[in-house]
Amino acid sequence: MATRIVVLGAGYSGLIAAKLAAKRTNAAVTLVNAADRFVERVRLHQLASGQTPRDLPLADLLKGTGVDLVVDRVTGIDAAERTVRLAREARTLGYDVLIYALGSQADLDPVPGAAEHAYAVAGAEDALRLRDRVAAGGTVAVVGGGLTGIEAATELAETHPELKVRLVTSGRFGEALSERARRHLGRVFRRLGIELRDGVRVAEVRADGLVLTGGEHVGADTVVWTTGFRVPPVAREAGFAVDARGRMIVDETLRSVSHPEVYGVGDAAAARLPGGGQELRMACATGLPAAVRAAGALADRLAGREPKPLRFRYLNQCVSLGRRDGLIQFVRADDSPVEAVLTGRVAAFYKELIVRSTVPAQRHPVVTKVVS
């Protein structure tokens, strides 16, 4: 009987892991995903602004691979029995090897009122809800000064110049970027008319906007929440070793430290560089090489070979600032910024090439050295 490999989640990491596992082993590979479409998560701010991304049916992306697709939502895992429970299927799905890639979602719980009144851009349904909301116009307050917040604010402001867009963040604006990068961001925000409030904390989200910790009210017809992500509780509930955030703890080959038949990739796994080094941040750029290494390690072990550890270094951070501007922040191996940047249309073109390349990578995955 062939080894049964079950992959949970068909995002950037899960899809490529499933296809590589099928390509490099003789196992029977099943991919479980809640939807029948591949979501280009790095384009969700575009979807929220009203643009139409490519339609990418998973069946088309899996054609000819031998991977069996199950469209259903995972509700739990029995680690002792090695079975997966699904929402719609009466049966359970058995596995010999599990690849856990259930990703992350927006965390709206820490601040009162956010779950009731704020909109997220962490999933396709979130982005579509926001798209319908901003179509009515008015004022939009984007909470969170990370790359997701910056991309959402600039995309909305460029696509809908009639909107009044403001960005609210607790930290220094662009604090993870170089001085040159921050200057460019400032110019872009001024050009697009985006109001900036940094160094302030949101205490409450209301239907009419935000309340800051000092009691000040920041009016908004729409609040967009881009700060904080959480992972599904499935790994914790299954008894897998997880960190404080519920992310599966994995070793240098992306294998669970508590369950050797399980691998974790993408946002739902806490992966580190060899030797217990730096933890990889949640990103497509880290999820893809982690998935490649996990599939390689799995194939090596099934063939009786000793797998190699994940090797990875950061190269840059790519930020879209609407369709006609961008920022490429070059970084050291540890992801800290250097002063070198690309800006403007050249940077926008660079970012678009990177984003477009993720789909061919899913169609035709190869084992390669990846940098970000």
C-alpha positions in Angstrom: 0.0 0.0 0.0 1.3 3.4 -1.0 2.3 5.9 1.8 -0.6 8.3 2.4 0.5 12.0 2.4 -2.2 14.5 3.4 -1.6 18.2 3.0 -3.8 20.7 4.8 -4.2 24.1 3.1 -3.6 25.1 -0.5 -2.0 28.5 0.0 1.4 29.3 -1.3 3.1 26.8 0.9 0.6 24.0 0.9 0.0 23.8 -2.8 3.7 23.7 -3.7 4.4 21.2 -0.9 1.6 18.9 -2.2 2.8 19.0 -5.8 6.5 18.4 -4.9 5.5 15.6 -2.6 3.7 13.9 -5.5 6.5 14.6 -7.9 9.3 13.3 -5.7 7.7 10.3 -4.0 5.5 7.3 -4.9 3.0 8.3 -2.3 -0.7 8.9 -2.6 -1.0 12.7 -2.0 -4.3 14.3 -0.9 -4.7 18.1 -0.7 -7.4 19.5 1.5 -8.6 23.1 1.2 -11.7 25.0 2.2 -12.2 26.6 -1.2 -11.7 25.4 -4.8 -9.7 28.4 -5.8 -6.1 29.4 -5.2 -6.0 32.8 -3.5 -3.2 35.2 -4.4 -2.9 36.6 -0.9 -0.3 39.1 -1.9 -2.9 40.7 -4.2 -5.7 41.0 -1.7 -5.2 44.7 -1.3 -5.9 45.0 -5.0 -9.0 42.9 -4.7 -10.2 45.1 -1.8 -9.7 48.2 -3.9 -12.0 46.8 -6.7 -9.5 45.3 -9.1 -10.1 41.8 -10.4 -7.2 39.3 -9.9 -6.8 36.1 -12.0 -9.2 33.2 -11.5 -7.1 30.2 -10.5 -9.0 27.0 -10.0 -7.1 24.5 -7.9 -8.2 21.7 -10.2 -6.4 23.5 -13.1 -3.2 24.0 -11.0 -3.2 20.3 -10.0 -4.0 18.9 -13.4 -1.6 16.0 -14.3 0.1 16.0 -10.9 -1.8 13.0 -9.4 -2.7 15.0 -6.3 -6.3 14.3 -5.1 -8.1 17.5 -4.2 -10.7 17.5 -1.4 -12.6 20.8 -1.0 -13.6 20.9 2.6 -12.8 22.7 5.9 -10.5 21.0 8.5 -12.2 20.8 11.9 -9.7 18.7 13.8 -6.8 16.2 13.8 -6.6 12.9 15.8 -2.8 12.6 16.1 -3.0 9.2 17.8 -5.2 7.7 15.0 -3.5 9.8 12.3 -6.8 11.1 10.9 -8.2 14.4 9.8 -11.8 15.5 10.5 -13.6 17.5 7.9 -16.7 19.8 8.1 -18.8 18.2 5.4 -17.4 14.7 5.0 -18.9 12.1 7.2 -15.7 10.1 7.0 -12.3 10.9 8.4 -9.2 11.2 6.2 -6.3 8.9 7.2 -2.6 9.8 6.8 0.8 8.3 7.2 2.5 11.7 6.8 0.8 15.1 7.3 1.9 18.4 6.0 0.2 21.2 8.0 -0.2 24.4 6.1 -3.4 26.0 7.3 -2.0 29.5 7.2 -3.2 32.5 9.2 -6.0 35.0 9.4 -6.6 38.5 10.8 -6.7 38.8 14.6 -9.5 41.2 15.4 -10.0 40.1 19.0 -7.4 42.1 21.1 -9.1 45.5 20.7 -12.8 46.0 21.7 -15.1 46.6 18.7 -12.6 45.5 16.0 -14.4 42.2 15.4 -17.8 43.9 15.1 -16.8 47.0 13.1 -13.4 46.6 11.4 -12.7 45.0 7.9 -9.7 42.9 7.2 -7.7 42.0 4.1 -6.3 38.7 5.2 -8.6 36.5 3.1 -10.5 36.7 -0.2 -13.9 37.0 1.6 -12.4 39.8 3.8 -11.2 41.7 0.8 -14.5 41.4 -1.1 -16.4 42.7 2.0 -14.0 45.6 2.1 -14.4 46.2 -1.6 -18.2 46.5 -1.3 -17.9 48.8 1.7 -15.5 51.3 0.3 -17.6 51.6 -2.9 -19.9 53.8 -0.8 -17.1 56.4 -0.3 -16.4 58.4 2.8 -13.4 58.2 5.1 -11.2 55.1 5.6 -8.9 54.5 8.6 -6.3 51.8 8.1 -5.0 50.5 11.4 -1.5 49.1 11.2 1.8 50.6 9.8 3.3 47.3 8.6 3.7 46.4 5.0 0.1 45.2 4.8 -1.3 48.4 6.1 0.9 50.5 3.8 -0.1 48.5 0.7 -3.8 48.7 1.6 -3.8 52.4 2.3 -1.9 53.3 -0.9 -4.0 51.0 -3.1 -7.3 52.3 -1.8 -6.1 56.0 -2.1 -4.9 55.5 -5.7 -7.8 53.5 -6.9 -10.4 55.7 -5.2 -9.1 59.3 -5.1 -12.6 60.4 -3.8 -11.9 58.5 -0.5 -10.3 60.2 2.5 -7.7 57.7 3.6 -5.8 57.9 6.9 -3.3 55.4 8.4 -3.0 54.9 12.1 -0.2 53.1 13.7 1.3 52.6 17.2 4.9 52.6 16.1 7.0 55.0 14.1 5.9 55.1 10.5 8.1 52.8 8.4 10.1 51.8 11.5 11.3 48.5 9.9 12.6 50.4 6.8 15.7 52.5 6.1 15.7 56.3 6.2 15.6 56.6 2.4 12.6 54.2 2.3 10.7 56.3 4.9 11.4 59.5 2.9 9.9 57.9 -0.2 6.9 56.6 1.7 6.3 60.1 3.0 6.4 61.5 -0.5 3.9 58.9 -1.7 1.5 59.5 1.2 1.6 63.2 0.5 1.0 62.7 -3.2 -2.0 60.4 -2.6 -3.4 62.6 0.2 -3.1 60.0 2.9 -3.2 61.4 6.4 -0.7 59.8 8.8 -1.1 59.3 12.6 1.8 57.4 14.1 2.8 56.8 17.7 -0.8 56.4 18.8 -2.7 53.3 20.1 -6.2 52.3 19.3 -8.3 51.5 22.4 -11.6 50.8 20.7 -13.2 50.5 17.3 -16.7 51.9 16.8 -19.1 52.2 14.0 -18.0 55.8 13.5 -14.3 55.3 13.7 -11.6 54.8 16.3 -11.0 55.8 19.9 -7.4 56.3 20.9 -6.0 55.5 24.3 -6.1 59.1 25.3 -9.8 59.3 24.5 -9.4 61.1 21.1 -11.9 60.1 18.5 -10.6 59.5 14.9 -13.6 59.5 12.6 -14.0 57.0 9.8 -16.8 55.4 7.8 -14.7 52.3 7.3 -11.9 50.8 9.5 -9.4 48.5 7.9 -7.6 46.2 10.4 -4.1 45.1 9.3 -2.3 44.7 12.5 -2.0 41.2 14.0 -2.5 37.7 12.7 -3.6 34.5 14.3 -3.4 30.9 13.3 -6.1 28.2 13.5 -6.2 26.3 16.8 -6.1 22.9 15.0 -2.5 22.2 15.8 -2.8 23.1 19.5 -6.0 21.1 19.9 -4.4 18.1 18.2 -1.6 18.1 20.8 1.2 19.1 18.5 4.0 21.1 20.0 3.2 24.8 19.4 4.5 28.2 20.5 2.7 30.8 22.4 0.9 31.9 19.2 -0.3 28.4 18.4 2.2 28.0 15.5 3.6 24.4 15.1 7.2 24.2 16.3 9.3 22.5 13.7 12.9 21.5 13.3 15.5 22.5 10.7 13.8 20.2 8.1 10.3 21.6 8.9 9.3 18.4 10.8 7.2 18.7 14.0 9.4 18.4 17.1 6.7 16.4 18.8 5.3 14.3 16.0 7.9 13.0 13.5 5.2 12.1 10.9 4.0 15.7 10.7 5.6 18.7 8.8 4.6 22.3 9.2 5.0 25.0 6.6 3.8 28.6 6.0 2.3 31.0 8.5 1.0 28.2 10.8 4.6 26.9 11.5 7.3 28.5 13.6 10.4 27.8 11.5 13.9 28.9 12.4 17.1 29.1 10.5 19.6 26.3 11.3 21.1 26.1 14.8 18.0 27.6 16.4 18.5 30.9 14.7 16.2 33.6 13.7 12.5 32.7 13.3 11.2 33.3 9.8 8.5 35.9 9.5 5.1 35.2 8.1 5.4 35.8 4.4 4.9 34.2 1.0 8.7 34.7 0.5 9.5 32.5 3.5 6.7 30.0 3.0 7.7 29.0 -0.5 11.3 27.9 0.3 10.1 26.3 3.5 7.6 24.2 1.6 10.2 23.2 -1.0 12.6 22.0 1.8 9.8 20.2 3.7 8.8 18.3 0.6 12.5 17.5 -0.1 13.0 16.3 3.5 10.0 14.1 3.4 11.1 12.6 0.1 14.6 12.0 1.5 13.3 10.2 4.5 11.0 8.0 2.5 13.9 7.0 0.4 16.2 6.3 3.4 18.4 9.4 2.9 19.4 12.0 5.5 17.6 15.3 4.7 19.3 18.6 4.6 18.3 21.5 6.8 16.5 24.6 5.5 18.9 27.2 4.2 17.5 30.6 3.7 18.6 34.3 3.6 16.6 37.5 3.2 17.3 39.7 0.2 14.7 42.4 0.1 11.2 43.5 1.1 8.9 44.3 -1.8 6.1 46.9 -1.2 3.5 48.0 -3.7 2.4 51.6 -3.4 -0.5 51.5 -5.8 -0.1 50.3 -9.4 2.4 53.0 -10.5 4.8 53.2 -7.5 6.6 50.8 -5.3 9.4 50.4 -2.8 12.1 47.7 -2.8 13.9 47.7 0.5 17.2 45.7 0.3 18.1 44.0 3.6 20.8 42.1 5.2 20.7 38.3 5.7 18.8 38.8 9.0 16.1 41.0 7.3 17.4 44.3 8.8 17.4 47.2 6.3 20.3 48.8 4.5 20.0 52.2 2.8 19.8 50.8 -0.7 16.3 51.0 -2.2 14.4 51.0 -5.5 11.5 53.3 -5.8 8.9 54.6 -8.3 7.8 52.8 -11.4 10.9 50.6 -11.5 10.1 49.3 -8.1 6.4 48.8 -9.0 7.5 46.7 -12.1 10.0 44.7 -9.9 7.2 43.9 -7.3 4.8 42.9 -10.1 7.4 40.5 -11.5 7.8 38.9 -8.1 4.1 38.6 -7.5 3.5 37.1 -11.0 6.3 34.6 -10.6 4.5 32.9 -7.7 1.8 31.5 -10.0 4.3 29.8 -12.4 6.1 28.5 -9.3 2.8 26.9 -8.3 2.2 25.5 -11.8 5.7 24.1 -12.2 7.4 23.8 -8.8 11.1 22.9 -8.8 13.6 22.3 -6.1 15.8 25.3 -6.1 17.6 27.7 -3.7 15.3 30.6 -2.9 16.2 34.0 -1.5 13.8 36.8 -0.4 
